[in-house]
Amino acid sequence: MSLLAEQFRIRFARKHGMEVKGFSDQLHERPHGHNWPGNVRELQNVVERAVILCGERGVIEPAHLGLAQRPDSARRRWA
């Protein structure tokens, strides 16, 4: 994930009193297919939601981000 996403993770974990260790390996390995139409504000909101949803495990998984992932072929076709 991006440096900005990491900063948001730290900020919102502190705000909500949660221990969030970071983003899962799947998020680090997966290509970033979302084009972030809401820019920084959207990223901030998505990361805050993910911090709240990640629970006791403390690792943010792709499902916590709530972003629809299109198959690679669809992503290429619309790009």
C-alpha positions as MATLAB code, in Angstrom:
seq = 'MSLLAEQFRIRFARKHGMEVKGFSDQLHERPHGHNWPGNVRELQNVVERAVILCGERGVIEPAHLGLAQRPDSARRRWA';
ca = [
       0.000    0.000    0.000;
       1.033    3.575   -0.399;
       2.812    5.691    2.161;
      -0.323    7.821    2.432;
      -2.477    4.753    3.198;
       0.008    3.767    5.917;
      -0.254    7.219    7.485;
      -4.053    7.013    7.462;
      -3.864    3.535    9.035;
      -1.740    4.858   11.887;
      -3.955    7.918   12.387;
      -7.233    5.988   12.479;
      -5.905    3.149   14.613;
      -4.937    5.762   17.195;
      -8.268    7.616   16.816;
     -10.319    4.435   17.363;
      -8.018    2.980   20.042;
      -7.182   -0.112   18.013;
      -3.984   -2.009   17.394;
      -3.702   -2.387   13.633;
      -0.423   -3.944   12.551;
      -0.731   -3.152    8.868;
      -2.008   -4.279    5.506;
      -2.051   -7.945    4.516;
       0.529   -9.385    2.145;
      -2.251   -9.769   -0.445;
      -2.686   -6.003   -0.545;
       1.047   -5.457   -0.957;
       1.286   -8.023   -3.783;
      -1.938   -7.165   -5.640;
      -1.793   -4.622   -8.447;
      -3.683   -1.460   -7.582;
      -6.661   -1.619   -9.931;
      -8.844    0.987   -8.267;
      -8.524    4.392   -9.918;
      -9.539    6.382   -6.778;
     -12.099    8.750   -8.319;
     -12.489   10.436   -4.929;
      -8.710   10.882   -4.638;
      -7.222   11.396   -1.173;
     -10.583   11.835    0.569;
     -11.780    8.476   -0.753;
      -8.551    6.766    0.316;
      -8.860    8.285    3.781;
     -12.454    7.073    4.177;
     -11.672    3.576    2.880;
      -8.706    3.173    5.232;
     -10.698    4.396    8.249;
     -13.452    1.893    7.445;
     -10.877   -0.888    7.048;
      -9.286   -0.056   10.415;
     -12.670   -0.364   12.099;
     -13.549   -3.616   10.298;
     -10.242   -5.452   10.675;
     -11.083   -6.478   14.239;
      -8.835   -8.166   16.758;
      -6.503   -9.708   14.181;
      -5.216   -6.235   13.423;
      -4.408   -6.837    9.768;
      -6.302   -5.090    6.998;
      -7.413   -7.567    4.317;
      -8.732   -6.779    0.808;
     -12.321   -7.420    1.951;
     -11.998   -4.712    4.624;
     -11.370   -2.094    1.946;
     -14.722   -2.791    0.305;
     -13.423   -2.048   -3.171;
     -14.860   -4.089   -6.009;
     -12.069   -5.878   -7.803;
     -12.648   -6.523  -11.478;
     -10.905   -9.434  -13.166;
      -7.657   -8.438  -14.898;
      -9.202   -8.919  -18.342;
     -12.040   -6.474  -17.558;
      -9.571   -3.983  -16.099;
      -7.494   -4.066  -19.292;
     -10.552   -3.831  -21.533;
     -11.793   -0.628  -19.817;
      -8.385    0.956  -19.362;
];
